[in-house]
Amino acid sequence: MSNSSDLNATLSIPTSTSLTEQRYAYLKALIATAKAAVPADLALADLRTRAEALLKEETFPSTRQEDWRFTDLSALLSVNFAAAESSTVTETAINPLRLPETTGAQIVVVNGIFNAELSQLEQLPEAATVGSLRQLGQNFDLMAKVQNRLGQASGGHEVFTALNTVGFQDAVLIYLPRNVVVDTPVQILYVHQGQDTLAQPRCLVVAETGSALTLVEDFWGDGDNLNLTNAVTEIWLDANAQLTHSRIQREGAGTYHIGKTVVTQARDSQYIGTAADFGAKLARHNWETYQTGEQTTTKLYGLGAITDTQHADTHSLVALSYPRGTVEQQHKAIVDGKAHSVFNGRVVVAQKAQQTNASQLNRNLLLSDKARVDTKPQLEIVADDVKCAHGATVSQLQADEIFYLQSRGISANQAQRLLIYAFAMEILDRIPLESLRANLAQRITQWT
């Protein structure tokens, strides 16, 4: 482990007359801060060196870049982030967040570092490997397999993904050998504590041929402390593997949350993902899926429920390269106050991806005349034998729907709550864990 002075290294930004130069210097300082936190027993020198090389010509993102046009991170340029360190979290704080369906299959990560004391891993198959990458590092056969996957997925060149690769301090590893089916859903609870800290959680999921898993990633925080969470989850599904994945973001009101989920699917595999954004001051989720085999199924469901001055941005990509792929995507946003929702979804169908069946829909509900939505669904099709459709809507609660419910004896306020609840639950009902669905449904009820 680096010494304590290195771990607490803060950003040092030279005075610059150029905003571009300032952003360049800021990114370099972030890289230095991240590198100082890397533990000696998880050096992974080749991987980290490649990631740092990718960042050499990059700058900290600005709204002049197309992918960041609607998401402004300039407020961070004045913050000297320190690398997050391991922090004490009590069982009392964690217990309400534990999902009963995942008892014995719960992983707790605090400030990007696996917490063995709070984690519970008793109900997992003996053949499955689940735990901290640092702790499993002495298993050389396993590490050889891991290094063939970790950081090898497409999309690793993106600035924040590469930054995470340079500086993650630990990683959750879920490795399922051939035909291993995990009956108990696995919950990963990520907790971020501190002030002006950078936490970089990392997760690697490898499901070999015929294996199956239900996974919940839950990003949690409270309070108004300004922090930066930069999380990366890599998922590899081999032939006929199946993953049902729920990603819940409910971080503290002062947090900037940047997340990357990248899924690589072999033939006949199935990925069903549901992502929900409720917390954070600003949240950005880059959700990328690459179909690398025939007859692959991808289903993406997203919900953002934001208010006040919150900002939630989802950028998704589904790339199809082989025949008979199936894609279903639906993303919804509920936007109140002065909040801002952004959706940019790309479905790319290559020439070889004949007989593709793909649909994409973005629906947005504006509850305030000061709320804002920017949406850009995209289909990029080169193949000619396909069935593809996409669309987007931005609307308010309809007066005739409210009137209809009032005519049945429901008050106007109750009618509005009922319509908002129904709008959200079409996505939340995709989550397979009843306790989590109920928890989030209650949050929607309180939020409305």
Secondary structure, 3 states (H helix, E strand, C coil): CCCHHHHCCCCCCCCCCCHHHHHHHHHHHHHHHHHHCCCHHHCCHHHHHHHHHHHCCCCCCCCCCHHHCCCCCHHHHHCCCEECCCCCCCHHHHHHHCCHHHCCCEEEEECCEECCCCCECCCCCCCCEEEECCCCCCCHHHHHHHHCCCCCCCCCCCHHHHHHHHHCCCCEEEEECCCCECCCCEEEEEECCCCCEEECCEEEEEECCCCEEEEEEEEECCCCCCEEEEEEEEEEECCCCEEEEEEEEECCCCEEEEEEEEEEECCCCEEEEEEEECCCCEEEEEEEEEECCCCCEEEEEEEEEECCCCEEEEEEEEEECCCCCEEEEEEEEEECCCCEEEEEEEEEECCCCCCEEEEEEEEEEECCCCCEEEEEEEEEECCCCEEEEEEEEEECCCHHHHHHHHCCCCCHHHHHHHHHHHHHHHHHCCCCCHHHHHHHHHHHHHHC
